[in-house]
Amino acid sequence: MKSLRIEVVYALPVAAEAVTLSVPAGTTVQEAVAAAGLPAGGKFGIFGRSVAPDARVADGDRVEIYRPLALHPREARRRRVRKRA
């Protein structure tokens, strides 16, 4: 069975954790995240494109784990505008 080389990335507010893995062909995003030992909460993406947890990874993929937003972007903008006024 062919082995794929992928990277799993989890961005934190001050830094990012990245784990490079060799996984068998047919591995899903969720399986790759579990193999990396990183938190599996939130949504997933591959190179900035949102994907389902059961999506299959390809050789060279960068799997990204997205944290939930602390604040909706629209509300963050409102707060910035209020602060400037």
C-alpha positions in Angstrom: 0.0 0.0 0.0 1.3 3.4 -0.9 2.3 5.8 1.8 1.4 9.5 1.7 3.4 12.3 3.3 1.2 15.0 4.7 1.3 17.9 7.3 -1.3 18.6 9.9 -1.4 22.1 11.3 -3.2 23.6 14.3 -3.0 27.4 14.7 -3.0 28.9 18.2 -3.3 32.6 19.0 0.5 33.0 19.5 2.0 30.1 17.4 1.1 27.1 15.3 1.7 23.4 15.8 2.7 21.4 12.7 3.2 17.7 12.5 4.5 15.9 9.4 3.2 12.4 9.0 3.4 9.4 6.7 0.0 7.8 6.4 -1.4 5.0 4.2 -3.4 5.9 1.1 -7.1 6.2 1.8 -6.6 8.0 5.2 -9.3 10.5 6.0 -8.7 14.0 7.4 -10.1 13.0 10.8 -7.8 9.9 10.9 -4.8 12.1 10.0 -5.6 14.6 12.8 -6.0 11.8 15.3 -2.6 10.3 14.2 -1.0 13.7 14.6 -2.2 13.9 18.2 -3.7 17.4 17.8 -7.1 18.6 19.0 -9.8 17.4 16.7 -12.5 20.1 17.6 -13.7 22.6 15.0 -13.7 22.4 11.3 -11.0 21.1 8.9 -9.5 22.3 5.6 -6.9 21.3 3.1 -4.8 24.3 1.9 -7.4 26.8 3.0 -10.4 25.0 1.5 -13.0 23.6 3.9 -13.4 19.8 3.8 -15.5 17.2 5.6 -13.8 15.1 8.2 -14.3 12.0 6.0 -12.4 13.6 3.0 -9.4 11.6 1.9 -6.0 13.1 2.0 -3.6 13.2 -0.9 0.2 13.1 -1.0 1.6 16.6 0.0 -1.6 17.9 1.5 -1.6 20.3 4.4 -4.5 19.5 6.7 -5.6 22.5 8.7 -7.6 22.4 12.0 -9.8 25.5 12.3 -10.6 26.8 15.8 -14.1 28.3 16.4 -14.2 32.0 16.2 -14.0 33.8 19.5 -16.2 36.6 18.0 -18.2 36.9 14.8 -16.3 39.1 12.3 -19.3 41.5 12.0 -19.4 42.0 15.8 -15.6 42.5 15.9 -15.9 45.3 13.3 -18.8 47.0 15.2 -16.6 47.0 18.3 -13.7 48.5 16.4 -15.9 51.2 15.0 -17.4 52.0 18.4 -13.9 52.2 19.9 -12.8 54.8 17.2 -15.8 57.0 17.7 
